[in-house]
Amino acid sequence: MAEYISKHEPIEEIQRIYCTGCNSYNGAMCRSCEHQDDMYIIEDTKAADVQPVKHGRWITWDDSGFTKCSCCNSEYYISDLQVVGDSEGFVGFCPNCGARMDGEAQC
């Protein structure tokens, strides 16, 4: 699985550790020390197109045969979301908004 980081964190860490005495750090690049190339490489790296993972849960009410996503409120027939062998019995994500259905409703 790919891992993603913020570009700014490693640059700030390089600046904090190595650029303490040069006083030429301008917020993105160090202009005078030997770590300038490291910061250019990080800044020039193309950013991945990612979005934060949403966490939700399936909300089931009465015996109507419906359930809905706690994040986007999209409703589905329970039979359309059931997965044989799954511990919870439903798919692990919302087909509409992509929220991971791990029981941590954070939406």
CYANA upper distance limits for C-alpha pairs under 8 A (distance plus 0.5 A):
  4 TYR  CA     48 ALA  CA      8.17
  5 ILE  CA      9 GLU  CA      8.29
  6 SER  CA     10 PRO  CA      8.20
  7 LYS  CA     11 ILE  CA      7.24
  7 LYS  CA     42 ILE  CA      6.90
  7 LYS  CA     43 GLU  CA      7.17
  8 HIS  CA     12 GLU  CA      6.51
  9 GLU  CA     13 GLU  CA      6.66
 10 PRO  CA     14 ILE  CA      6.61
 10 PRO  CA     42 ILE  CA      8.42
 11 ILE  CA     15 GLN  CA      6.63
 11 ILE  CA     28 ALA  CA      7.79
 11 ILE  CA     39 MET  CA      6.44
 11 ILE  CA     42 ILE  CA      7.81
 12 GLU  CA     16 ARG  CA      6.48
 13 GLU  CA     17 ILE  CA      6.60
 14 ILE  CA     18 TYR  CA      6.14
 14 ILE  CA     19 CYS  CA      7.55
 14 ILE  CA     35 HIS  CA      8.15
 14 ILE  CA     39 MET  CA      8.38
 15 GLN  CA     19 CYS  CA      5.17
 15 GLN  CA     20 THR  CA      7.32
 15 GLN  CA     25 TYR  CA      7.72
 15 GLN  CA     30 CYS  CA      8.16
 16 ARG  CA     20 THR  CA      6.63
 18 TYR  CA     35 HIS  CA      8.01
 19 CYS  CA     23 ASN  CA      7.50
 19 CYS  CA     24 SER  CA      8.45
 19 CYS  CA     25 TYR  CA      7.67
 19 CYS  CA     30 CYS  CA      8.02
 19 CYS  CA     33 CYS  CA      7.72
 22 CYS  CA     32 SER  CA      7.61
 22 CYS  CA     33 CYS  CA      7.43
 24 SER  CA     30 CYS  CA      6.37
 24 SER  CA     31 ARG  CA      6.30
 24 SER  CA     32 SER  CA      7.00
 25 TYR  CA     29 MET  CA      6.40
 25 TYR  CA     30 CYS  CA      4.90
 25 TYR  CA     31 ARG  CA      7.01
 26 ASN  CA     30 CYS  CA      6.98
 26 ASN  CA     31 ARG  CA      8.32
 28 ALA  CA     39 MET  CA      7.97
 28 ALA  CA     43 GLU  CA      8.09
 29 MET  CA     36 GLN  CA      6.81
 29 MET  CA     39 MET  CA      6.40
 29 MET  CA     40 TYR  CA      7.25
 30 CYS  CA     35 HIS  CA      7.51
 30 CYS  CA     36 GLN  CA      5.51
 30 CYS  CA     39 MET  CA      7.75
 31 ARG  CA     36 GLN  CA      6.68
 32 SER  CA     36 GLN  CA      7.48
 35 HIS  CA     39 MET  CA      7.09
 36 GLN  CA     40 TYR  CA      6.81
 37 ASP  CA     41 ILE  CA      6.66
 38 ASP  CA     42 ILE  CA      6.92
 39 MET  CA     43 GLU  CA      6.56
 40 TYR  CA     44 ASP  CA      6.41
 41 ILE  CA     45 THR  CA      6.66
 53 VAL  CA     99 ALA  CA      7.30
 53 VAL  CA    100 ARG  CA      7.65
 54 LYS  CA     71 CYS  CA      8.39
 54 LYS  CA     98 GLY  CA      7.94
 54 LYS  CA     99 ALA  CA      5.17
 54 LYS  CA    100 ARG  CA      6.55
 54 LYS  CA    106 GLN  CA      7.37
 54 LYS  CA    107 CYS  CA      7.06
 55 HIS  CA     71 CYS  CA      8.28
 55 HIS  CA     99 ALA  CA      5.79
 55 HIS  CA    100 ARG  CA      5.35
 55 HIS  CA    101 MET  CA      6.47
 55 HIS  CA    102 ASP  CA      6.96
 55 HIS  CA    103 GLY  CA      7.71
 55 HIS  CA    104 GLU  CA      5.97
 55 HIS  CA    105 ALA  CA      5.98
 55 HIS  CA    106 GLN  CA      5.95
 55 HIS  CA    107 CYS  CA      7.11
 56 GLY  CA     69 CYS  CA      7.35
 56 GLY  CA     70 SER  CA      5.97
 56 GLY  CA     71 CYS  CA      6.34
 56 GLY  CA     99 ALA  CA      6.35
 56 GLY  CA    100 ARG  CA      6.46
 56 GLY  CA    101 MET  CA      5.37
 56 GLY  CA    102 ASP  CA      6.88
 56 GLY  CA    103 GLY  CA      6.29
 56 GLY  CA    104 GLU  CA      5.97
 56 GLY  CA    105 ALA  CA      4.55
 56 GLY  CA    106 GLN  CA      6.62
 56 GLY  CA    107 CYS  CA      6.98
 57 ARG  CA     69 CYS  CA      6.69
 57 ARG  CA     70 SER  CA      6.06
 57 ARG  CA     71 CYS  CA      8.38
 57 ARG  CA    100 ARG  CA      8.28
 57 ARG  CA    101 MET  CA      5.23
 57 ARG  CA    102 ASP  CA      6.72
 57 ARG  CA    103 GLY  CA      5.16
 57 ARG  CA    104 GLU  CA      7.10
 57 ARG  CA    105 ALA  CA      6.27
 58 TRP  CA     67 THR  CA      6.72
 58 TRP  CA     68 LYS  CA      6.15
 58 TRP  CA     69 CYS  CA      5.63
 58 TRP  CA     70 SER  CA      6.73
 58 TRP  CA    101 MET  CA      7.31
 58 TRP  CA    103 GLY  CA      8.27
 59 ILE  CA     67 THR  CA      5.92
 59 ILE  CA     68 LYS  CA      5.71
 59 ILE  CA     69 CYS  CA      6.79
 59 ILE  CA     70 SER  CA      6.88
 60 THR  CA     66 PHE  CA      7.03
 60 THR  CA     67 THR  CA      4.92
 60 THR  CA     68 LYS  CA      7.11
 61 TRP  CA     66 PHE  CA      7.83
 61 TRP  CA     67 THR  CA      7.38
 65 GLY  CA     77 TYR  CA      6.22
 65 GLY  CA     78 ILE  CA      6.08
 65 GLY  CA     79 SER  CA      8.06
 66 PHE  CA     75 GLU  CA      7.00
 66 PHE  CA     76 TYR  CA      6.04
 66 PHE  CA     77 TYR  CA      5.08
 66 PHE  CA     78 ILE  CA      5.83
 67 THR  CA     75 GLU  CA      6.17
 67 THR  CA     76 TYR  CA      6.03
 67 THR  CA     77 TYR  CA      6.91
 67 THR  CA     78 ILE  CA      6.43
 68 LYS  CA     73 ASN  CA      5.93
 68 LYS  CA     74 SER  CA      5.84
 68 LYS  CA     75 GLU  CA      4.73
 68 LYS  CA     76 TYR  CA      6.60
 69 CYS  CA     73 ASN  CA      5.29
 69 CYS  CA     74 SER  CA      6.04
 69 CYS  CA     75 GLU  CA      7.25
 69 CYS  CA     94 CYS  CA      7.01
 70 SER  CA    105 ALA  CA      7.15
 70 SER  CA    107 CYS  CA      7.55
 71 CYS  CA     97 CYS  CA      8.18
 71 CYS  CA     99 ALA  CA      7.52
 71 CYS  CA    105 ALA  CA      8.00
 71 CYS  CA    106 GLN  CA      8.27
 71 CYS  CA    107 CYS  CA      5.42
 72 CYS  CA     96 ASN  CA      8.19
 72 CYS  CA     97 CYS  CA      7.03
 74 SER  CA     96 ASN  CA      7.49
 76 TYR  CA     80 ASP  CA      7.39
 76 TYR  CA     81 LEU  CA      7.81
 77 TYR  CA     81 LEU  CA      7.42
 78 ILE  CA     82 GLN  CA      6.71
 78 ILE  CA     90 PHE  CA      8.29
 81 LEU  CA     89 GLY  CA      8.50
 81 LEU  CA     90 PHE  CA      5.68
 81 LEU  CA     91 VAL  CA      6.10
 82 GLN  CA     89 GLY  CA      5.77
 82 GLN  CA     90 PHE  CA      4.88
 82 GLN  CA     91 VAL  CA      6.82
 83 VAL  CA     89 GLY  CA      5.97
 83 VAL  CA     90 PHE  CA      5.88
 83 VAL  CA     91 VAL  CA      6.49
 84 VAL  CA     89 GLY  CA      7.17
 85 GLY  CA     89 GLY  CA      7.59
 86 ASP  CA     90 PHE  CA      7.20
 86 ASP  CA     91 VAL  CA      8.21
 91 VAL  CA    101 MET  CA      8.28
 92 GLY  CA    100 ARG  CA      6.47
 92 GLY  CA    101 MET  CA      5.49
 92 GLY  CA    102 ASP  CA      7.51
 93 PHE  CA     98 GLY  CA      6.10
 93 PHE  CA     99 ALA  CA      5.86
 93 PHE  CA    100 ARG  CA      4.96
 93 PHE  CA    101 MET  CA      5.52
 94 CYS  CA     98 GLY  CA      5.31
 94 CYS  CA     99 ALA  CA      5.80
 94 CYS  CA    100 ARG  CA      7.28
 94 CYS  CA    101 MET  CA      7.51
